[in-house]
Amino acid sequence: MKIAIHHRKEGFSERWISCCDEYGIDFKVVNCYSNTIIDEVTGCDALMWHFHQSNSKDALFAKQLIYSLHAMGKVVFPDFNTSWHFDDKVGQKYLMEAIGAPLAPSYVFYEKKKAMRWIEETTFPKVFKLRTGSSSSHVRLVKDKKSAAKLIRRAFRRGFRQYEPGTNLSERWRKFRAGQSSAWNLTKGILRFAYTTKFDRTIGNERGYIYFQDFVEGNDHDIRVVVIDGKACAVKRMNRENDFRASGSGILLYEKEHFQEDLIRKALELSDRLGTTSLALDCIYKGDQPLFVEMSYGFPTGAFLDDCPGYWDRNLQWHAGPFDAPGWMVEAAVKKIREQQGRKKSLSS
């Protein structure tokens, strides 16, 4: 058994490698950007790659490579069920509606006239989102019909940049004032007015659609539930100061009493229903009803989950101790490799 691992800084791969070393699992570090990557993984049983939504190269071909290797007979992480909807909020809307998951009511339009007609009939405020982006980037509170119409006109004309320097600088300033970022990071935000990101230049503007969600009053936080191979932990993320957004605030609570078991159960059931190995679900509440707003296969590494005091299993039993997300990803890959090897042996016998 051998696992191919694409290594990058600030991703899961460093801990995947440590896990393989610890448990004596044979592995090979590969470069998924190589033209010969298919040949390089030929002798491996699996490929694990934590590709990122803000990397321009990853956005161009990561899913296509992963799915191609799956067709080759390799175990892959993330697999199709885990990753096809990654960084695609419109795709997530369709998926959750199709399986009856408790999604915050969402609306997407591909024609300007229909979108304009809809804002004459709907209520405000609404939350505007692009299908891409993380940490609340490209997320705005739309307070009235006039503001919505302005966004719709832009969506069907020049569109929205992947990187908006003004909005980004405001966020860097917020983090700097809160002691969450350095002066150099703030300076880089100023420099971005003259030189945009590679991702922005490569991917181009988002246009040709408009996407809104209902704004749910009364939430001063959201909750992220992460499910890895039947194990779940949760993080309560408090809203930014004078803001409705929680993602990216850096104000995190982990104690078990912050989370209702019904939400954890729903997240575990949804992960099983979708067949995902890794699932991060962002949730808000409307009264006592949990509503999912976004989902992802990836999430920040390090303290974001390492500070969780424990986790729930599929039976909602609480286990005090570390939530070892990268380690359990490797264990899930090993389990799938063994299952695949077992099926091959039974077919040949």
Secondary structure as GFF3:
##gff-version 3
##sequence-region A 1 349
A	DSSP	beta_strand	2	6	.	.	.	ID=ss1
A	DSSP	alpha_helix	13	23	.	.	.	ID=ss2
A	DSSP	beta_strand	26	30	.	.	.	ID=ss3
A	DSSP	alpha_helix	37	40	.	.	.	ID=ss4
A	DSSP	beta_strand	46	48	.	.	.	ID=ss5
A	DSSP	alpha_helix	56	71	.	.	.	ID=ss6
A	DSSP	beta_strand	75	77	.	.	.	ID=ss7
A	DSSP	alpha_helix	80	83	.	.	.	ID=ss8
A	DSSP	alpha_helix	89	99	.	.	.	ID=ss9
A	DSSP	beta_strand	106	109	.	.	.	ID=ss10
A	DSSP	alpha_helix	112	121	.	.	.	ID=ss11
A	DSSP	beta_strand	126	129	.	.	.	ID=ss12
A	DSSP	beta_strand	139	142	.	.	.	ID=ss13
A	DSSP	alpha_helix	145	155	.	.	.	ID=ss14
A	DSSP	alpha_helix	165	177	.	.	.	ID=ss15
A	DSSP	alpha_helix	183	191	.	.	.	ID=ss16
A	DSSP	alpha_helix	198	203	.	.	.	ID=ss17
A	DSSP	beta_strand	210	214	.	.	.	ID=ss18
A	DSSP	beta_strand	221	228	.	.	.	ID=ss19
A	DSSP	beta_strand	231	238	.	.	.	ID=ss20
A	DSSP	beta_strand	252	253	.	.	.	ID=ss21
A	DSSP	three_ten_helix	256	258	.	.	.	ID=ss22
A	DSSP	alpha_helix	261	274	.	.	.	ID=ss23
A	DSSP	beta_strand	278	286	.	.	.	ID=ss24
A	DSSP	beta_strand	289	296	.	.	.	ID=ss25
A	DSSP	alpha_helix	303	306	.	.	.	ID=ss26
A	DSSP	beta_strand	310	312	.	.	.	ID=ss27
A	DSSP	beta_strand	318	320	.	.	.	ID=ss28
A	DSSP	alpha_helix	325	348	.	.	.	ID=ss29
###
